[in-house]
């Protein structure tokens, strides 16, 4: 396996269809309100990624053609996912739309604290790690607040490890990095907060994280 190369970092933003997005928020929000929230968070994510000094591209992947049309209007590239499942969609995007990338940043579109600064910091940590571990792959992960999930994942080279999003993904990604002999780093910060449950939505309201997302 080749070593880290951060000369061309591309962000992949996976999004489910608007009709089925954030179904666990069904009690406080009706389907139309959930769709508005998802689009607002997607706009924030794409805007932050496009403003990042360290990213060279942004690709939104989804099975929802209408959502992808809106992503293109936001300035992102798009890929209509043909496979089923998050990991399968990420792999599909890596192997096609991001074929020329030297590093990938998986950035889910449900992080109200996302910003260009947070993205740049993640890339800077990857660069610092690569400098300390020459000729090794690098994996940088931001876990969720519970310490079990993965809220952001930077991988270089792009195929250094397989994607293992899902239950227990933090440990799964760490294990894959160890098996690959990659230099592995975990970060905290604003990307560790995601909106998935009614309690998360209330916390975002309380802290003001979602103010710019249009709520």
C-alpha positions as CSV (number, residue, x, y, z in Angstrom):
1,X,0.0,0.0,0.0
2,X,1.3,3.5,-0.8
3,X,1.6,6.2,1.8
4,X,-0.5,9.2,2.5
5,X,-1.0,11.9,-0.1
6,X,-3.1,14.9,0.7
7,X,-2.6,16.8,-2.5
8,X,-6.2,16.2,-3.7
9,X,-8.8,15.7,-1.0
10,X,-12.4,15.1,-2.1
11,X,-15.3,15.2,0.3
12,X,-18.1,12.6,-0.1
13,X,-21.4,13.7,1.4
14,X,-23.9,10.8,1.6
15,X,-27.6,11.6,1.9
16,X,-30.6,9.4,2.0
17,X,-33.7,10.3,0.0
18,X,-35.7,13.3,1.3
19,X,-38.8,11.2,1.8
20,X,-37.1,8.8,4.2
21,X,-34.5,11.0,5.8
22,X,-34.3,11.4,9.5
23,X,-37.2,9.0,10.2
24,X,-36.3,8.9,13.9
25,X,-37.3,12.6,14.1
26,X,-40.8,11.6,13.1
27,X,-42.4,12.6,16.4
28,X,-41.4,16.2,16.6
29,X,-41.2,16.8,12.8
30,X,-43.6,15.7,10.0
31,X,-42.1,14.5,6.7
32,X,-42.1,18.0,5.1
33,X,-40.3,19.5,8.1
34,X,-37.8,16.7,8.0
35,X,-37.1,17.3,4.4
36,X,-36.6,21.1,5.1
37,X,-34.2,20.2,7.9
38,X,-32.2,17.8,5.7
39,X,-31.9,20.3,2.9
40,X,-30.8,23.0,5.3
41,X,-28.1,20.8,6.8
42,X,-27.0,19.7,3.3
43,X,-26.7,23.3,2.2
44,X,-24.6,24.1,5.3
45,X,-22.4,21.0,4.7
46,X,-21.8,21.8,1.0
47,X,-21.1,25.4,1.7
48,X,-18.6,24.6,4.4
49,X,-16.8,22.0,2.2
50,X,-16.7,24.4,-0.8
51,X,-15.2,27.1,1.5
52,X,-12.6,24.8,2.8
53,X,-9.0,25.7,1.9
54,X,-8.0,22.1,1.9
55,X,-10.6,20.4,-0.2
56,X,-10.4,20.0,-4.0
57,X,-13.9,18.7,-4.6
58,X,-17.3,17.9,-3.1
59,X,-19.5,15.0,-4.2
60,X,-23.0,14.3,-2.9
61,X,-24.2,10.7,-3.3
62,X,-27.8,9.7,-2.9
63,X,-30.5,7.6,-4.5
64,X,-32.7,10.7,-4.7
65,X,-32.4,12.3,-8.1
66,X,-34.3,15.5,-7.0
67,X,-32.0,15.9,-4.0
68,X,-29.0,15.5,-6.3
69,X,-30.3,18.2,-8.6
70,X,-30.4,20.6,-5.6
71,X,-26.9,19.5,-4.6
72,X,-25.7,20.5,-8.1
73,X,-27.4,23.9,-7.7
74,X,-25.4,24.3,-4.4
75,X,-22.2,23.8,-6.4
76,X,-21.4,20.1,-5.6
77,X,-20.8,17.2,-7.9
78,X,-23.4,14.5,-7.7
79,X,-23.6,10.7,-8.0
80,X,-26.9,8.8,-8.3
81,X,-26.3,5.7,-6.1
82,X,-27.1,2.4,-7.8
83,X,-26.3,0.2,-4.9
84,X,-28.1,-0.2,-1.6
85,X,-26.5,0.8,1.7
86,X,-24.3,3.6,3.0
87,X,-21.0,1.7,2.7
88,X,-21.9,0.4,-0.7
89,X,-22.7,4.0,-1.8
90,X,-19.4,5.3,-0.5
91,X,-17.5,2.6,-2.2
92,X,-19.3,3.3,-5.5
93,X,-18.5,7.0,-5.2
94,X,-14.9,6.3,-4.4
95,X,-14.4,4.1,-7.4
96,X,-16.1,6.4,-9.9
97,X,-16.7,10.1,-9.1
98,X,-13.6,10.3,-6.9
99,X,-11.2,8.2,-9.0
100,X,-8.6,10.9,-9.2
101,X,-8.7,11.8,-5.5
102,X,-5.6,11.1,-3.3
103,X,-7.6,11.3,-0.1
104,X,-11.3,11.1,0.8
105,X,-13.3,12.8,3.5
106,X,-16.6,11.2,4.3
107,X,-18.7,14.0,5.7
108,X,-22.3,13.1,6.6
109,X,-24.9,15.9,6.0
110,X,-26.3,15.9,9.5
111,X,-23.6,17.8,11.4
112,X,-24.9,21.2,12.5
113,X,-21.5,22.2,13.7
114,X,-19.8,21.7,10.4
115,X,-17.7,24.6,9.1
116,X,-14.8,25.2,6.7
117,X,-12.5,25.7,9.8
118,X,-13.5,22.3,11.2
119,X,-12.8,20.6,7.9
120,X,-9.5,22.4,7.5
121,X,-8.4,21.4,11.0
122,X,-9.2,17.7,10.2
123,X,-7.1,17.9,7.0
124,X,-4.3,19.7,8.9
125,X,-4.2,16.9,11.5
126,X,-4.0,14.4,8.6
127,X,-1.0,16.3,7.2
128,X,0.7,16.4,10.5
129,X,0.1,12.7,11.0
130,X,1.5,11.9,7.5
131,X,4.6,13.9,8.3
132,X,5.2,11.8,11.4
133,X,4.4,8.5,9.7
134,X,6.0,8.6,6.2
135,X,5.1,5.8,3.8
136,X,2.1,4.9,5.8
137,X,-1.6,5.3,5.1
138,X,-3.4,7.8,7.4
139,X,-6.9,7.5,8.9
140,X,-8.4,10.4,10.8
141,X,-11.8,9.9,12.5
142,X,-14.2,12.1,14.4
143,X,-16.5,10.0,16.5
144,X,-20.0,10.9,17.7
145,X,-20.6,12.2,21.2
146,X,-21.4,8.6,22.4
147,X,-17.9,7.4,21.3
148,X,-19.4,4.6,19.2
149,X,-20.2,6.0,15.8
150,X,-18.2,7.8,13.0
151,X,-19.2,11.4,12.2
152,X,-16.3,12.2,9.8
153,X,-13.6,10.0,8.3
154,X,-10.6,11.1,6.3
155,X,-8.7,8.3,4.5
156,X,-5.5,8.5,2.4
157,X,-4.9,6.7,0.1
158,X,-8.7,6.5,-0.6
159,X,-8.7,2.7,-0.6
160,X,-6.5,2.3,2.6
161,X,-9.4,0.8,4.5
162,X,-13.0,-0.4,3.6
163,X,-15.9,1.7,4.9
164,X,-17.5,0.3,8.0
165,X,-20.3,2.8,8.8
166,X,-23.1,1.4,10.9
167,X,-23.4,0.3,14.6
168,X,-20.0,0.3,16.3
169,X,-18.3,2.0,13.3
170,X,-15.7,3.8,15.4
171,X,-14.2,0.6,16.6
172,X,-14.7,-1.1,13.2
173,X,-12.8,1.7,11.4
174,X,-10.1,1.7,14.1
175,X,-9.7,-2.1,13.7
176,X,-9.4,-1.7,9.9
177,X,-6.8,1.0,10.3
178,X,-4.7,-1.2,12.6
179,X,-5.0,-4.2,10.2
180,X,-3.8,-2.0,7.3
181,X,-0.9,-0.6,9.3
182,X,-2.3,2.9,8.9
183,X,-1.5,5.8,11.3
184,X,-4.8,6.4,13.1
185,X,-5.9,9.5,14.9
186,X,-9.2,10.5,16.5
187,X,-10.4,14.1,16.9
188,X,-13.2,15.7,18.9
189,X,-14.7,19.1,18.3
190,X,-17.8,20.5,16.6
191,X,-18.1,17.6,14.1
192,X,-18.8,15.2,16.9
193,X,-22.4,16.5,17.2
194,X,-25.0,15.0,14.8
195,X,-28.7,15.3,14.6
196,X,-30.3,11.8,14.6
197,X,-33.0,11.8,17.4
198,X,-35.5,14.2,18.9
199,X,-33.1,14.7,21.8
200,X,-30.3,15.7,19.4
201,X,-32.6,18.2,17.8
202,X,-33.4,19.8,21.1
203,X,-29.7,19.9,22.0
204,X,-29.0,21.6,18.7
205,X,-31.7,24.2,19.4
206,X,-30.4,24.7,23.0
207,X,-26.8,25.3,21.9
208,X,-27.6,27.3,18.8
209,X,-25.7,24.9,16.6
210,X,-28.6,24.8,14.1
211,X,-29.2,28.6,13.9
212,X,-27.4,29.0,10.5
213,X,-29.1,25.9,9.2
214,X,-32.4,27.7,9.0
215,X,-34.3,26.4,12.0
